[in-house]
Amino acid sequence: MSHFMAEFLGTMILVWLGDGVVASVSLNKCKGQNGGWIVVTAAWGIAVAIPVYIFGAISGAHINPAVTIANAVIGNFAWSEVVPYIVAQMLGGIVGGALVWLTYLPHWEATEDKATKLGVFCTAPAIRDSKANFLCEILGTAMLVFGLLGLGQAEMVAGISAIAVGLLIFVIGLSLGSPTGYAINPARDLGPRIAHAILPIAGKGDSDWGYAWIPVVGPVIGGILGALVFVAVF
């Protein structure tokens, strides 16, 4: 399997499972409706751990443009591979979003609130304040990349490593994720947002493009900062 296919499938699975749990707790007449924040953050941690376990040995399972760029900045990854990885990740995010739409097909019409439907696919802030939201995404992704680099140098077998990554995502969601919904991954947010924009989702509203730059640019900057701090202290 190529690196491109591994990143595509890994990001697709991440978004399908991760956005899938948001659909489960949000959309009307779902058995998991009102499951709450703990359910969402726990499932997102597992949603990241699974593709890391499956594809880590093939592509490194970046499944996140911020991780790819950060590793290139500190010399851990070839710049020539950055664009192919990001293209694969973005396409995976779009397809993952489409799979969520198909999985919950009857529930879009049963759910009237347009913001709830959009929230299945991409993030939105609890309090809309561009500067604060931007800072939150920077900080959350800095912690993500710093943690990933730290886990990467630890002596762990593949299975334990994937579990540790999942726990890192889980705790970031619990501790740092409430203000913005913790995109911390441009492909996880922009890919499904594009899916929301192009799919014939029953009763959908707009895709909130005015906010869309924050969960893209913030994670890229945060990832670079997290990587630079890691290099500086280690």
N, C-alpha and C positions, 0 to 999 in steps of 0.2 A: 504493500500500500504506500502511496506517495505521501509526502508531508502535506501537500495541498489537500488531499482527500481526508487525511486524519484531522486537520484543522477544521475543514468543512463539516465533517460528521460530528466532531467533538463539540463544536459550537452549536450545531443543530440540536444535538441531544441536550446540551446545557439549557438552551432556550425552550425547547419543547417541555422538558421536565420543570424548569424553573417558572416559566410563565404559566405552565399548566397548573401549578399549585395556586398561583394567583387567581386563575380562572375558577378553580375549585372553591376557593373561599369567598369569591366576590360575586359570581354570576348567580342569578336567581334559579331556584329549583335544583341546584347542585347538592349532592349529598354532603359535600364538605363545606357548604356555605356557612360563613361566620366562624370558620375555624380559628382565625386570629393570627397575630404576628408570629407567635412561636412556631406555628405550623408552617408559615411561609418561610421563615428564616431557616428552620431545620431542613425543609425540603430543598431550598436553594443550596444549602451546604452539600447535601447528597447529590444534587443535580450537577454540581461542579466535580465532586469526587469521582463519580462514575466515569465520565470521559477522560479524566486524568488517569484513572486506572487502566482504561482500555487503550488509550492512544499515547500515553506518556512516553513509552519506549520508542514510538515511531517518530513523533514530531516534537516531543517535549510537552505536548498538550498546553500550549500557550492559551488557546481558545479565548483570546482577549488582546486586541490591538495595543492596549496600554502596556501589557506585559511584554509583547514582542518589541515595541519601540524602546522600552526601558532597558531590556537586555541588550539591544543593539547599541544604545548610548554608552553602556559600561563595557562594551567589547565582548559580551557573552554570546552574541548572535550576529550573523553576517547581515550587513545592510542590504545586500543583494536579494536576500530572502524576505525582507520586511514587507514589500508590496504584495508578493504572492500570498504570504500568510494573512495579511489583512483582508485581501480580496476573498480568500477562502472563509475567513471568519465572518465577514459581512454577509456573504451568500448563505452561510450556515444559519446566521441569525434570522434572515428573511424566511428561509425554508422552515426553520423551527417555529417561527411565528405562524406560518401558514398551517403547520401541523396542529398547533393549539386551536386555531380557528376550526379546523375540521373535527378535532376531538370533541369540542364543545358546541357543535353546529346548532342544535336546537335551542341552546341557552342564550344566544345573542338576541333573538327576537323576544325571549321571555324576560330580558333585562332592559328596562327602559332607560336607565341613566347612562348617558353617553360617556361621561368621565370614568365610570366604572369599567366600561368596555375598553376604553383607551388604556386604563391602568393595568389591564391584563398584559398588554404588549410592551409598555414602556413606563418609565418612572415619571413622577410628578412630585413637586415639593409639598410638604405639609403646610408650610408658610411660604408663599412665593416672594422671595427676596433674592434677586439674582446674585448679589455679592456673597451672601451667606450660603446659598445653595451651591455656588461655584466652589467656595472654600470647603464645604462639606465633602464634595466629590473629590477634591484634591487630597484632603486628609485621609479619607477612607481608602483611596487607591494607593496612597503612599504607604499606609499600613499593610495593604494587600501585597504590594511588591516587595517591601522590606521583609514581610513574613515569608513569602514564597522563596526569596533568595536565602533566607535563614534556614528554612526547611530543606532547601536543595543541597545545602552543605552538610546537613545532619546525616548521620549514618542510619538509614532506614531502608528496609526492604520495600519493594514497590507498593504492596498493599497497604502497609502502614503509612507510607508517604501520601498516598491518595486520601486516606482517612484524615490525616493531619491537615491537608489542604481543605478538605470539606469542613473540618472544625474551624479553620481560620475564617472561611466564608461565613459560617454560622455565627461566630462571635462578632465579626464585623457587622453583620446584619443586626444582631441584638444590641450591640453597644453603640454603633456609629450610624446605623442605617435609617433611623426614623425620620430625620429631617427631610431627606430627599428620596427615600426608597432605595438607596445605595446601588446605583447603576454600576459603578466602579469598573465598567467595561463598555467601551463604545459599541462593540458588536452586539452586546446583549440589549442595548437600548435602541440604537439607530436601526439595526436590522429588523427587529419586530415592529418598530415604528413605521418603517417603509412598508412592511407587510400590512399593517393596519391601514395605511393610506391607499394601497392598491387592491386590497381584497374587498369583495362585496359583502361586508359584514352588515347584518341587519340592524338598521337604526343607529349606525355609528355617527359620531360627530367628526370634527376636524382632528388632525394629528398633533396639534400643539407644537408647530414648528418653531414658534418663538422661543420655546424653552429648550429645544432639541440640541442646541450647541453646548449646553452646560454638561450633560452626561457624556459628551464626546471629548470636548477640550479639557474639562476638569480632570478626568481620569488619565489622559495622556500626560498632563503636567504633573499630577500626583504620582504617577508611576515612575516618571523620570526622577522626581525628588526622592522618592523612597529608595530607588536604586542607588542614587548618589550618596545618600546618607549611609546606606549599607556598606558601600565601598569605603566611605570615609572612616567608619568605625571598625570595620573588619579588615 
